[in-house]
Amino acid sequence: TVFTSFKDTFKSIFDNFISVRPTAFVLLILILILISAEISHRISLKELIYVILSTFLINCGVRMPEIYVGVDVSGGVPDTYHIVFYLSLAIITVYLTGFVLQSNNDVRTRLKKICPVGLVSLLVIMVILSRHLIGNSADYMCIEYIADGSLDDYRAQMEERLKILEDDSIRDAVLPVMNEYQGPYMSFPLTDDPEQYDNTVTRNYYGKDSVIAIPRDEWNEKYK
């Protein structure tokens, strides 16, 4: 488990830089360098090594439960991995900058001049290439989900489903399967098996005798 967590953490460092737009990391690093250049505290090599090892072990530690149990995890777990990685990156950047600058005031002065120019240049690039740079972000996904009409489609499907589930005269609810693409939303899929977990939870919540879902084409033929 420990060895696998070490291996996965090393791999995730490179994966994060590939899957997330590198420009965002550069922007974060430049901002942190500017902040660090104002800190007067001297960072020793011992402190720097301690921080790098500590943050690496923390990243390994958050992965160990998943590796030890050996099961699939929900989408919230990778989010935790990303957050811990970003925090680690910020901490290491601050300490590394402090260590490099502590003995060289000329470098500190140059960075204070260069970093603002770099920040402005990056912001201009990000505005020009905004779609490419944020195309896989949650914000862009939400905007696209609204703009292309998918949100209206999701709302219509949910209203259709609730109309059936909230009708007390219907004891055995038969619902059309929802579209797979749900953007930022997640409606756990109901199946044609009334004993499947999501089906039974929905049945109990709405007080039905049974709840199943069938393909929309089939549902349209029978119930529309």
N, C-alpha and C positions, 0 to 999 in steps of 0.2 A: 504493500500500500504506500509506504513512504517513498520507495524508489519510483513507483508509477507517478506519484504526485510531483516529484522532482521533474520527471520527464515531461509530464503534461504542462507544468508551469513554464518550462523552457520553451516548449512548442507554442504555448498560448501567447507568449511575448511577441513572437514573430507573426503569429496569426492575427493578433490585434492590430499590428501596424499594416497588415495587408488588407484585412476586412474593413477596417475603419479608415476613412480618408486621411492620409498622412498629414495633410495641411492642418487639420485640426490639432494634431499633436504638436506640430511646429509652432502654431499660434500659442498653445498652452505653455510650451517650453520658453518661448520668447518673453511672455508675460511674467513667468516665474523667475527668469533670469534678471529681468528688470527689478523685480521686487527684492530678489536676493542681493543684488548689487548695492542695495541701501542698508543691508544688515551689517552691523559692525562686528558681530560675534565671530571669533576665529574658529574655523572648523578644522580639527586635526584629522590626520589620516586614519587614526584609530576610530574616531567617531564616524567617518565616512564609511569605512568597512563595516562597522557595526550596523549602521542604518541600512546598507545594501543587503547584508545577510538577513537582517531582521525582516525587512519588507519581502524578501524572497521567501523566507520561511512562512510568513503570514499568508502569502499567496498559495503556497503549498498546502498549508493547514486548512484553508477554506475548501480545498478540493478533496481532502481525505475522506470525509463522510460518504460522498458519492462513489468514490473508488472502492472504499471498504465494503459498502453494501452491494455495489454492483448492479444497480437498477437504473432505469431511465428516470430522469428528474424533470420537473416542470420548467417552464421558460423563465421563472423568476430566479432560478439558481445561476444560470449563465449571467444574468444581470448583476448578481452579487459579485461574481468573478470579475466582471468588467469594472464595477465601482471600486473594488479593492485594488485592481490594477492601476486605475487612474490615480487613486490616492497615493499609491506607491510611487508612481512616476513623478507626481508632484513633489513628494518628500525627497526623493533621490535627486531631482533637479535642483531643488533649493540647497541641499547639502553639498552636491557636487560643485555648483556655482560658487558657494561660499568657500569651499576648499581651494578652488582654482584662483579665485580673486583675492584671497586673504594676503598674499605676499606680493601682489603686483597691482599697484594703483593705476599704472598706465593701461593695463587691460581693462580694469574697472571703468576708467574714463571712456575708453573706446567703445565698450559695450553699451554704455549709457547713450552714446551717440548713434551706434549702429542699430540697436534693437528697436527704437521707435520707427526708424526708416523701414526696417524689416516688417514690423507690425502693420504699418500703413500699406506697404506693398502687398502683404498677404491678404489684407482685408479687400483691397482692390481686386486681386485675383479671385478671391472667394465670391465677390459680387458678380464678376464677369462669368465665372464658371460655376455659379451657385448650384445649378441642377446636378452637375456631375459631382460636386464636392459633398452635397448633402442628400444625394439621391437615395441612400440607404438608411437615412435617419428616420426616427419615429415622427418627427415634425413633418417632414416631407411626405411620408406615407399617409398621415392624417389629412394633409391638404389635398393630396391626390385622390384620396378615398372620397372626400367631399366633392371635389371638382368633377370627377367622372361619373357621378350619379350613384356610386356604390352605396353611399350612406342612405340615400332615399330607398334604394332596393332593400337594404338591411332593415330599415324601419318598417317598410311594407310587409316584409316577411314576419317580423316580430309581431306586428299588429294582427296579422292573419293568424299567427300561432296563438296569441293571447286570447283572441276572440273565441277560439275553440276551447282552450284550457279553462277560461273563466266562465264558460257556459255550463251552469249546473245541470242542465237537462242532458248533457252529453256525459255518459258514464265511462264509455270506452273511447278514448280520444285517439283519433288517427290523424297524424300531422304530415305535411309534406317535408321532405328532407331539405334543410337550408343549404344555400350556396356555400361551397367550401371557402371561397375567398371572403373573409370578414374583416380585412384590414386590421385596425387596432382593437377590434372587438373579438370576443371569443365566446361563442355559444356552444357548449359541449354537445357533441352530436348524439341525437337520439337514433335508435336503430329499430329494426322490425322485431327485435327480441324484447318482449315486455319485462323480462327479468334482468335485462342489462342494467348496470348500476345507475347510469344517468336517467334511464327510463323509470326506474323504481323511485328515484329521488323526486323526479317531476310528478309522478303519479301521487306520491304521498303529500307533496306540497300543495297540489291543487285538488286533492281529495277525490281522485278518480279511481275507478276499478282497474283500469289499465291505460297505458300510454305507449303508442308505437309510432314510428315514422316510416313512410314508404316513399319511393321515388316520386318526384313531382309529376311526371307524365302520368303515372298510374293514379296518383291522387286526383289530378284534374279530371281524368276519365270517370272516376267513381263519385267524386263529391262536388264537382263544379257544374 
